[in-house]
């Protein structure tokens, strides 16, 4: 099992916030991206953060967006569409979306609503 699976989402979330804000994006945009991927609303996202849910629990409760499979590219040297472990793939999907947000990609493109 990968260590990230048992890492709390709350411990990584501030790193995501810092990354996107440093590039001029907002916390609200970050939450919108996370909510698009997971199906969580603001209250559910806050609850996961407050309860220090692990990534494994976080994605077990998520209702993954049907367009998540459109997320492609390389994260941490791996092509996200080729990751075989379903949980790791979901975590990398999230990483990829955060990267795209930080790089200034248009929200419509990030949310795969071409």
ABEGO torsion letter per residue (X at the ends): XBAAAABBAAAAAAAAAAAAAAAGBBAAAAAAAAAAAAGBBAAAAAAAAAAGBBAAAAAAABBBBAAAAABBEBBGGBBAAABABAAAAAAAAAAAAAAAAAAGBBAAAAAGAX
